[in-house]
Amino acid sequence: MSSASVQRVNWFNETGILMVSGDYSALVLPQRGANLIELKNSKYEADILRHPQDFEAYMKSPALYGIPVLFPPNRIEDGTFEFDGRKYEFPINEASTNNHLHGFLNSVEWDVEEMYVDNGSDAIVALSYKANPSSYFYKYYPHEFIITIKYVLNNDGLLQEVTIKNTGSLTMPVGLGFHTAINIPFHEGSTKEDYRFRLTVDGRWELNDRMLPTGNKLPLNEIETGFVKDGILPIEHPFDNHYNAAPMKIDNTVKNAAVIEDLKKNTRVVYEVGESYKHWMVYNGLANRKDFICPEPQTWLVNAPNSKLPVEITGLIALKPDEVWTDTCRIYIENR
């Protein structure tokens, strides 16, 4: 008998796709930017991703639930940049900084390309968005492309594979990230004091008063050095910081990852990301919210197209016509 299933379900009067495999379950929202809004594990009684209690709560802060897709991620200074001899002008949607924030794909409806069970244990859902001249954002980002996210749920956790294909005639600037919101705590009965947060980074990007990198990479401060040692309390100090990824050994295996540990339950959530994700943002709601932490993997440095740093550092991807980019992320829970 199959231990996996995939089915359409009702999510606050919208379509959700429920994936179940072994002890894991996940819920993805095609109409809401392909956001994987829930991830749970029954064996560990863990509710890993922050998800809303009602639709109104979701609509107030959609970027703070599940795994929102950021394309491009974070901020673009004044909404403008030049690339390959062309000027791009994005709308200003963060008035306080006069920047563009988080791109275009987290609010559009994606197509469900596949939903099936493979090998009796893999629950699989693939969603895509096909950008073309009729896309509402084409006037800001005049490129034709197909982005596909394939989610595979099995006993190893959740695998996310992203593929971007340039189907147009122009080289396109590509930056991708995820505003992944992890519950603190993710175990009922634990408290925020039971948690430790680790991150594989080697420095913090200095940000100006508009939350844009100055180009200076700073050493980790006294608190942040805990990222690469025994971990820090994830919501004791306010974070809205930008870091340079530096894969390092975790249990004798080199990983580019965030690790959130529950010392009381002796478990940990591991968020592994591919080598293309050269940067992390860390956000925990500052003083306003105290029930989550967002380790946000990004392929490019915030405001990368306007940076004077070399692309080897910024991570800006120049995707040529017919070229394909792909990489993966994985989230799972295990004993410490």
Secondary structure, 3 states (H helix, E strand, C coil): CCCEEEEEEEECCEEEEEEEECCEEEEEEHHHCCEEEEEEECCCCEECECCCCCHHHHHHCHHHCCECEEECCCEEECCEEEECCEEEECCCCECCCCEEECECCCCCCCEEEEEEEECCCEEEEEEEEEECCCCCCCCCCCCCEEEEEEEEEECCEEEEEEEEEECCCCCEEECCEECCCEECCCECCCCHHHEEEEECEEEEEEECCCCCEEEEEECCCCCHHHHHCCCECCCCCCCEEEEEECCEEECCEEECEEEEEECCCCEEEEEEECCCCCEEEEECCCCCCCCEEEEEEECCCCCHHHCCCCHHHHCCEEECCCCEEEEEEEEEEEEC
